[in-house]
Amino acid sequence: MNIEIVEKAEHLQLIEVWEASVRATHDFLAEDDLQELKPLILEQYFDSVDLRCAKNGDGEIQGFCGVHDGSIEMLFISPNARGKGIGAMLAAHAIKKQGASKVDVNEQNEQALGFYQHIGFKVTGRSSVDGQGKPYPLLHMAL
């Protein structure tokens, strides 16, 4: 598995990984909210973070991570690649090479919460809504 800088031409592949990952892990998210987020992520959010992806030996993107201002803003793994250490590898890269020390996690996403706790993050606060003002509480975490 190689970690590489994401090229703009790969954004369409990333959004496919994002959607598949969200559908597999964010069962609390309404379909309308997912459809509202998708173009924002593709057209704005990818460009606002330092993106890295994990590619297998065939060059296929298995997951990606975006960091901005010391915070992991996005970390998504293809459903068929989950449980293989790719998320931990991307998170370690974000921490060691991209200076990440914070992350916000949807409170309802217990798998992500457990993942970040397992790699050393601790809950430092809570917001009752997400970044779009939707009723999806966020837990603020830091190393």
Stockholm file with secondary structure:
# STOCKHOLM 1.0

chainA/1-143         MNIEIVEKAEHLQLIEVWEASVRATHDFLAEDDLQELKPLILEQYFDSVDLRCAKNGDGEIQGFCGVHDGSIEMLFISPNARGKGIGAMLAAHAIKKQGASKVDVNEQNEQALGFYQHIGFKVTGRSSVDGQGKPYPLLHMAL
#=GR chainA/1-143 SS CEEEECCGGGHHHHHHHHHHHHHHHCTTSCHHHHHHHHHHIIIIIGGGSEEEEEECTTCCEEEEEEEETTEEEEEEECGGGTTSSHHHHHHHHHHHHHCCCEEEEETTCHHHHHHHHHTTCEEEEEESSCTTSCSCCEEEEEC
#=GC SS_cons         CEEEECCGGGHHHHHHHHHHHHHHHCTTSCHHHHHHHHHHIIIIIGGGSEEEEEECTTCCEEEEEEEETTEEEEEEECGGGTTSSHHHHHHHHHHHHHCCCEEEEETTCHHHHHHHHHTTCEEEEEESSCTTSCSCCEEEEEC
//
